[in-house]
Amino acid sequence: MLLNIVSFLVVFTFIALVHELGHFIWAKRAGIRVIEFGLGFGPRLWAREKNDTTFSLNLIPILAFVRIAGEGEDKEDLETPPDQKYQAKSAAQKFMAIVSGPAMNLLAAAVVLSFLFLIAGVPSGVSSEIGSVNKNSPAEKAGLRVGDRLVSINGKSFNKMEAAIAFIHQSRDRSLTLLIERGSKKMTIAAAPKFNERLKVSLLGFSPKPIYKKVNPLFALYYGVAQTGAMILTTLLVVWQLILGAVSLRDLAGPIGIAQITGRYAESGLVSLVYFAAFISVNVGVLNLLPLPALDGGRLVFILLEWLRKKPVDSKLEMAINQWGFAALLGLMAVVSFNDILRLFSKP
């Protein structure tokens, strides 16, 4: 549980910092006053003002935020000169200040993945060694451990681990006898795969340890950018399937579910956790660009309307729409969080 919480806080605070840093940099470049750049929420623990911006550290150490002049009616906002407010800038300047947040998430993912591939290498298959075992899975209940090596299944040997996994996927309602190597000893383990209705395959609940191949910096950069592109397409595909109804809201994970998933990746090692962090960063970047109120994409819609109409949308109307959108977003978050709790207590 502690690993879940710590890894969740680290990953999402990093992603939020990257996102808000994008807004901060381009708002400053556009001449928009950034009133505050804060890390965490709740009571302020520390603050320092520099270049007309307050940098703060707050009690609850998760996520980050920026307060841009023109977005509120507090004292600092009212005291800001009109020409330094968001509303006073051109559509192009507003566009860069808004799109830079999601863009930084995508850039950060590409950079992180490139460094990961440079240091650890690029995945080139999987070994016969068990890399992770899911909690409460048939594999864990049968006694399979991380570090075990799979020798055979039901007396049948496999040249590649992928073939062994395919055999397990097709073993619905069958009890399997796994011959494994644990250190210098060999032993047999009996386990029955559980059929996954959503994936339509049978699963034991373990993941093999990946094999990594060393590459030079140029190839690492190529793989990092290519993998980021693949993650973008995957996220868009899930969004499209959600629109079509092929993916249900019950399949989505909220903060509780994501914290559990983050913890599982952390248990699998630093490489897995960093890769997952890059994937989440891509998700945050892509989802924030959706044309929905309260998201960066919704604000970009207002900027597009301003460009087409040659005048900005009424700020009070824009604020009201974003507030309603934020309320709807909180409602969606409540639904997926409730589903997380149901999944948590429905586990055997």
N, C-alpha and C positions, 0 to 999 in steps of 0.2 A: 504493500500500500504506500509506504514512504517513497519507494522508488518511482511509483506512478506519479505521485504528487510533485516530487522534485523534478523529474524529467519533463513533466507537463509544464511546470512553471518556467523552466529554462528554455524549452523549445518555443513556447508561445510568446514569452517576453522578448526573445531574440527576433522572432518574426514581426512582432508589433513594433519594436524599435526600428527595424529596417523599413517598415512601411511608413511610420511617422517621420523618419529621417528624410524619406523622399519628399513628403509634403513640406517639411521644414526647409530643405535646401532650395526647392523651386519657388516656394512662397517668398523666401528672402531674395532670390534672384529677380523676382517680379516686383520687388519693392513693397510687398505686403508685410505688415508687421506681424510677427509671431509673438503673441503675448506670453505663452508658456510652452515649454517642452518638458513633459513630466514622465517619470518612470514610476509605474504603480499607481494605486488609488488610495483614497482615504486621507487621514490626517497627514499633513506635511511634516516630514522628518528633517529635511534639509533643503535649502534653496539658495541660489546665487544668481544675480542678474548680470548679464553680459550682452552688449550690443542691443539693448532695449528688449531682451528676452529673458524671462525667468526660467532657469533650469532647476527642476525640483525632483526630489526623491521622496516617495510617499510610503505609508505604512504597509499597504498590501502589495507585495512585490510581484505583481503580474501585469502584463501588457504595458502599454505606453500611450501617450496622447499628445497632441499639439492643439493649442488654442490660437486661432487665427483671428486677427482684428476684422470685425464686421460680421461675425457669426453669433454674437450675443449682445447683451445690453448691460454688462457689468461695468464697474467703474473704469477698469483699464480700457475696455472697448470704447466707452463714451469719451475718454480722454485722448484717444488716438486720432491724429489728424485725418480728415476724410480721404486724402490722397494716398494714405497708407492702408486703407481698408480693402478687403476683398472685392466689394461691389464697385470700387472705383477703377478697377483694372480692365483691360481689354479681354475679349473672349479668348484670345490666344494665350494670354498670361494666366487666366483662370484655368484654362484647359491643362496647361503644363503643371500648375500647382496641384491640381486634382489627380491627373493621370499618373503623376510621378510616384505616388504611394504604391499602387499596384505594380507599376513598372519596376520599382525597386525590389519588390518581392520576387518577381520573375528573374531579375538580374542576380539577386542574392542566391537564388536556387542554382542558377547556371554556374556562378563562381564557386559555391560550396561543393557542387557535384564535380566540377573540374579539379579542385584541390583534392577531393576524396579519391577520384580516379587516379590522380597523379601519385598520391601517397600509398593507397591500398591496392591500386590496379583496377581493371575493369572486369566485371563478371564474365566468366567464360564457361559457365556450366555449374553443376553442383556435384559435390563429392558424396560418398556413401556414409559420411559421418553426420550424425544428428546435430543440427545447429541450435534448435529450440524445440521445446515441447509445450504445447498449450495446456494451461491449467484445466483440470476436470475433464480432460479429453480421454478417449479410450487408450491412447498411447501412455499418458501419465498413469492412469489406473492400472495398466498392465505392467508398469515398472520401467518403461523406456526412459533413458536419461540422456541429457546433453553429453556428447562425446562418444556415445555408442556408435559402432559401425555396423551397418546392415549387410549381412553376408548373403542371406537368401530368404525367400518367402515360400512357405509350403514346400520346401526342398528345392525350389527353383532359383537358380542364380541369374543375375542380370548384369549385362555388360555396362549399362549406364543406370544411374539413379533415376533418371527421368522415366525409364521403362518400368522400374519398380513402383514408382509413384502412380504411373498409369494403370498398373495392375491393381493397386489398392483402390484407385478410383472406380474400377469396374467390379469390385468385390462386394457388392451389396448383399446383405444378409448372409455373409460368410464369415466364419471364424478363421483367422489367419495365424499361422505359426511362423514367427520371425526368429531366424537364427542371427544373433548379434555377437559382436566382438567387443568386450569391455576390458580394456587393458590387454592383458595376456590371456584372458579367459574367454571362452565361448559359451553362450547359454541360449536357451530358447525361451521365447515370450509369446504367449497366446493373447491375441487382441482381436476384437470385432469392430471393423470400421462403422462409423455412424453416417447414414445417408444425409446429405445436405440438400434440402428441398430447393433452396435458391440456386445453388451451383449445379445441382443435378449430378453430383458425384458422391462417392463414399470417401470419408476422411478418417484417418487415425488421429490427426491432431498434432503432427510434428512437421518441422521444416528441415530440409537438409542444409548442411553448411556449404555456402557458395565457394567456388574456386575463382580466384582473382589472378589476372594476368597483368604484369607490369607493362606500362606504355610510356612513351615520351611525352613531354609537356604539350606538344601540338595535338597529339591524339587525345590526351586527357581533356583538353579544351573542347575538341570536336565532340567527344562522347558526352561531356557535361552539357553542351548546348543542345545536342541531339536528344539527350534524355529529358532535358527540360521541355523541349518541344513535344516529346511523347507524353509527358505528364500533362501539358496543357490540353492536348487532344483528348486524353483520358478524362480529364475534368469536364470538358465540354460535352463529351459523350454521355457522361453520367447526368449532367444537367438536362440534356436532350431526352434521355430515357425517363427522367423524372417528369418532364413536361408531357411526354407521351403516355405516362402511367406504367411504363415497364419497370420502373423502380418506385417503390412505395416509400412514404415518409417513415415507415417502420424500419426501413433499411438504413436510414441515416443515423449518424452518431452525433450526439451533443457533447458538451464539455466532459461529462462523466465517462461516456464511451470513449472519447478521444484520449482522455487521461489513461484509461485502461490500455488502449492500443499503444500509446506512447510508452507506457511501462513495459509492455511486452517487447517492444523494439529495443528498449534500454537493456532488458535482460539478455537480448541476443548479441549485445556488444555495441561498441561505439560506432562502428561502420554502419550498422543497421539503423541506429538512432539518428545519425547525421543524414542518411538517405531519406528517412521518414520525415525529418525536419524540412528537407528540401521539397519533398512532395507536398507537405502542408503549406509551405510558403507559396508554392505554385497555386494551390487551391485558394488560398487567401487572395492572391493577386487576381486570379481569373474571376472568382465569385464576386469580388469587389467591383469588377467592371460590368457586371450585369446591370441593365438599365432599370433598376428598381429604386424607389425612394429610400433615403437614408444610407444607401451605398454610394461609393464614389461614381459608379456607373449612372446612378440616378441624377447626380449633380452634373455629370457630363451631358445628360439629356437637356437640362436647363441651359447649359452653355451653348449647345447646338441650336436650341430655340432662339437664344439671344442672337446668335450669328445669323440665323435665317430672318428674324424679325428686325434686325438692326437696332434692337434695344433690349435691355434686360427684362426678364420676367419679374413681376412685383416680388420684392424680397419677402414680404409677409406671407404671400401665397406659397412661395417656395419653401419657407420655413414650416408652414402648416403641413404641406404635403410630406416633407421629410419627417416631421414629428409623427404623422400617421403611419408612415412607412416604418419608422423605428419601433412604434408600438406593435405593428404587425410582425416585425422581425423578432421582437421579444416573445410574442405569442408562439411563433414557430420554434424558437429556442426552448420554450417551455414544453412544447409537444415532444420534441426529440429528446429532451432531458428526461421527460416522463417515460419515454420508450427505453432510454438507457437504464432507468431504475427497474423497469419491468424485466428487462433482460438480465439485470444483475441478480434479482431475486428469483428468477425462473431457472437459473442454472442449477443443475443437480449437485 
